[in-house]
Amino acid sequence: TDSIREIIRSILNLEVNPALKESTYLAGQTKNYRTKDPEIRKTEILRGYKMQCETVNIGSRGIIQRAIKENTPLILEGAHIIPGKVKL
């Protein structure tokens, strides 16, 4: 799914979804991140991760739908896939 994220980054204004700029594991970090309470840091990282997943899942859905339509075998893997969240 990192490939899908990279494609989306190349066509989407990153101001729309700034979390796409960052590594999946660092997305959501805000100013003064390191000085914040661990629970707040966790919340920020999860928020950024979920923002990335929502956007990447649009691309994932398109790839899956095309594979189904063309009856093509497909293995799609990545940190952005949350079981049950990619709706066809």
NUDOTOR-297965 format. One line per 10 residues: their letters; for each residue y, z, x of N, C-alpha, C. Coordinates in steps of 0.2 Angstrom, whole numbers. Each point is the difference from the previous one (the first is absolute). Layout:
A) Y/Z/X/Y/Z/X/Y/Z/X | ... .
END
This chain:
TDSIREIIRS) -6/0/4/6/0/-4/6/0/4 | 0/2/7/6/-1/4/2/-7/1 | -4/-5/-1/2/-7/0/4/-2/-6 | -2/3/-6/3/-1/-6/7/3/1 | 0/6/2/7/4/1/4/-4/5 | -2/-3/5/4/-4/5/3/-6/-4 | -4/-4/-4/2/-6/-4/6/2/-4 | -1/6/-4/5/2/-5/6/2/4 | -1/3/6/6/2/4/4/-6/2 | -3/-6/1/3/-6/2/4/-4/-5 .
ILNLEVNPAL) -2/2/-6/3/-4/-6/5/5/-4 | -1/6/0/4/5/-4/5/3/4 | 6/1/-3/6/4/3/-3/7/0 | 0/3/6/-3/6/2/5/6/-3 | 6/-2/-3/4/5/-3/-3/2/-7 | -4/-5/-3/-3/1/-6/-6/6/1 | -3/-1/5/-6/5/1/0/2/8 | 5/5/2/0/1/7/-6/3/3 | -5/3/-4/-6/2/3/-4/-5/3 | 1/-6/-2/-4/-6/3/2/-1/7 .
KESTYLAGQT) 5/3/3/2/-1/7/-4/4/4 | -2/6/-2/-4/5/4/-7/-1/0 | -3/3/5/-7/1/0/-3/3/-6 | -6/-2/-2/-2/3/-7/0/8/1 | -2/2/6/-1/8/1/7/3/1 | 5/-4/1/7/3/1/5/-1/-6 | -2/-4/-4/5/-3/-6/2/7/-4 | 6/0/-1/3/5/-4/3/5/4 | 0/0/6/4/5/4/7/-1/-1 | 3/5/-1/8/0/-1/3/3/6 .
KNYRTKDPEI) 7/0/0/4/3/5/-2/7/1 | 0/2/6/-2/7/2/-7/2/-2 | -4/-4/0/-7/1/-3/-4/5/4 | 1/0/7/-4/5/4/3/8/-1 | 6/0/-3/2/7/-1/-1/3/-7 | -3/-4/-4/-2/2/-7/-6/4/-1 | -1/4/-5/-6/3/-2/-6/-4/0 | -6/2/2/-5/-5/0/-2/-2/-7 | 1/3/-5/-1/-2/-7/4/-6/-2 | 7/1/2/4/-5/-1/-1/-7/4 .
RKTEILRGYK) -2/1/6/-2/-6/4/-6/-3/-3 | -5/4/-2/-6/-3/-4/2/-4/-6 | 4/3/-4/3/-4/-6/3/-6/2 | 4/0/5/4/-6/2/-5/-6/2 | -5/2/4/-5/-5/3/-4/-3/-6 | -2/5/-4/-4/-3/-6/4/-4/-5 | 7/1/0/4/-4/-4/1/-7/3 | 1/0/6/0/-7/4/-6/-3/0 | -6/3/0/-6/-3/0/-1/-3/-7 | 1/3/-5/-1/-2/-7/5/-6/-1 .
MQCETVNIGS) 6/0/3/4/-6/-1/-2/-6/3 | -3/1/6/-3/-6/3/-6/-2/-4 | -4/4/-2/-6/-2/-4/1/-4/-6 | 5/3/-4/2/-4/-6/2/-7/2 | 4/-1/5/2/-7/2/-6/-4/3 | -4/3/4/-5/-4/3/-6/-1/-5 | -1/4/-5/-5/-1/-5/2/-7/-4 | 6/-2/-1/2/-6/-3/-3/-6/3 | 0/0/7/-3/-5/4/-7/1/0 | -3/6/0/-7/1/0/-3/-3/-7 .
RGIIQRAIKE) 3/1/-5/-2/-2/-7/0/-8/0 | 5/-3/3/0/-7/0/-6/-3/4 | -1/3/6/-6/-3/4/-6/1/-3 | -1/6/-4/-6/1/-3/-1/-5/-6 | 5/-1/-4/0/-4/-5/-2/-7/2 | 3/-2/5/-1/-7/3/-8/-1/2 | -2/5/3/-7/0/3/-5/0/-6 | 2/4/-6/-4/-1/-6/0/-7/-3 | 6/-2/0/1/-7/-3/-4/-5/3 | 0/0/7/-3/-5/4/-7/2/2 .
NTPLILEGAH) -3/6/-3/-7/2/1/-1/1/8 | 5/3/4/0/0/7/-2/8/2 | -5/1/4/-1/7/2/6/2/4 | 1/7/-1/6/3/3/-1/7/1 | 2/2/6/0/7/2/8/2/2 | 2/4/-4/7/2/1/0/8/2 | 3/1/6/0/7/2/7/2/2 | 1/6/0/7/3/3/2/6/-3 | 4/3/4/3/7/-2/4/0/-7 | 2/-6/-2/4/-1/-6/-5/0/-7 .
IIPGKVKL) -6/0/1/-4/-1/-6/-2/7/-2 | 2/2/-6/-2/6/-3/-5/-1/-6 | -6/2/1/-5/-1/-5/3/1/-7 | -1/-5/-5/2/0/-7/7/-2/-1 | 4/-1/5/7/-2/0/2/-7/-1 | -5/-4/3/1/-7/0/-3/-3/-7 | 5/-2/-4/-2/-2/-7/0/-7/0 | -5/-3/-3/-1/-8/0/2/-1/-7 .
END
